[in-house]
C-alpha cells in the first residue's frame, strides 16, 4: 500500500499544519476577513479545540 502524504490524526505535524493555516487567516487584513465573517466563529472554535488538543498531546508526551 502506498504511504499517504497526510499525517495521521493526533500527529503533531497535523497540528502544525492547522495552526499555520489559522495563523495565516488571522493575519489577513480586517476588511478582507469581513468577507469571511461567518468563519470567525469557526476559527475561534477551532483555535480553542487546537489548544485543548495541544495540551493533551503535550501531556501524553510528558507521560512517556
N, C-alpha and C positions, 0 to 999 in steps of 0.2 A: 504494500500500500504506500502511496506517495505521502511524504511528510507535508503537512499543511504549513503555510507561512503564518497562519494566525496563532497567537498564543492561546494556551488552554485557559479556561475560566480559573480565576484565582492566581494566575501567573502575574508576578509583579510588572512584567513588560506590558501586559494588558492595562494595568492601572496607569502606567506611564503614558500610554497612547491616549487614553481617555482624558487624563489630566491635561495633557498637552493640547488636545482639541478644545477643551473647555477654556483653557487659558487664552487661546487664540480668539475664541468667540468673545470672551470678556474684554479683550484688548481692542476690539473694534470700536470705532467712534460711536458715540451715543446715538447720533442721528441714523446711522446705518443699522444699529441694533434695534432702534424703534420699529423698523420694518419687520423685525423678528421678535417683537414684543411678546407674542404668545409663547415664545421659547424661554422667557425669563423665569417663569415658574418652574419649567422643566430643568433649566440649567441649575437653579438653586437647589432643587430636589436632588439632582444628580450629584452636585457638589457635596451635599450632606451625606448621601449614600457612599460616595467615594471616601469621605473622611472616616466613616464608620468601617468601611472595608479595609482601609489602610491601617486603622488601629487593630483590627482583627488579624491582619497579615503580620503586623509587627509583633503582636502578642504571640502568634503561632511561631514566628521566627525566634523570639526570645525564649520560648519553651524548649527549643531544640538544643 
